[in-house]
């Protein structure tokens, strides 16, 4: 079994892993809290939630199986070398469990809060059915041959694919609405931090072992970090540009006549207040 060559790098690996864990874990809470405060899930695409549940369920199966199963670990070392470290840490398993629970809570909010006319698309439903039917077929194929490593690699592939497509419905809806209202930016900022530290963790392990095998041995974790960073940067761009443009457009779209009438009404009520207070008031009328 492979061991660490450098204590500082081992410590850095553990620290980065838990920073990624807490960043990704806490990233679920801003959306849950936002939904709770608004008592609404309008602005949050339901396809994202369904695909996200499929992704995290698959990732949990992969992480837990590779971390806890001696048989799968043996098959991993037979394929990649007995000197290689298992590319799944305890924080990966803990994160996956937490992610499934928080995604389930967010899905529950869909049923109890205002959701407008939003619903899960037929495309999303079809994708989910195809994925889980494919899983059943793969299990039937893997069991007779005890191809456990191959089987969990299927779940790893699923989570990578789901990560690549789950953000698309939300991104498209944001562009269509010209707004990110209902979509928490706190979620995205923490998610980005998690993606960067997760990738850095794998880099530290590669430096210590003087090999890039862990990037390929856990290609799902590698691609996950890259996909997360890409989409998070896209959402950050949307949030700080679309919302700004929408706010600016709203200010300029108000007819001048309406603006003048609003100011006149304000002036009228200020004059009444001034009279009641028996103080001098020259009004705002000169300004409008």
Secondary structure, 3 states (H helix, E strand, C coil): CCCCCCHHHHHHHHHHHHHHHHHHHHCCHHHHHHHHHHCECCCCCHHHHHHHHHHHHHHHHHHHHHHHCHHHHHHHHHHHCCCCCCCCCHHHHHHHHHHHHHHHHHHHHHHHCECCCCCCCHHHHHHHHHHHHHHHHHHHHHHHHCCHHHHHHHHHHHHHHHHHHHHHHHHHHHHHHCCCCCCCHHHHHHHHHHHHHHHHHHHHHHHHHCCCHHHHHCHHHHHHHHHHHHHHHHHHHHHHHHHHHHHHHHHHHCCHHHHHHHHHHHHHHHHHHHHHHCCCCCCCHHHC
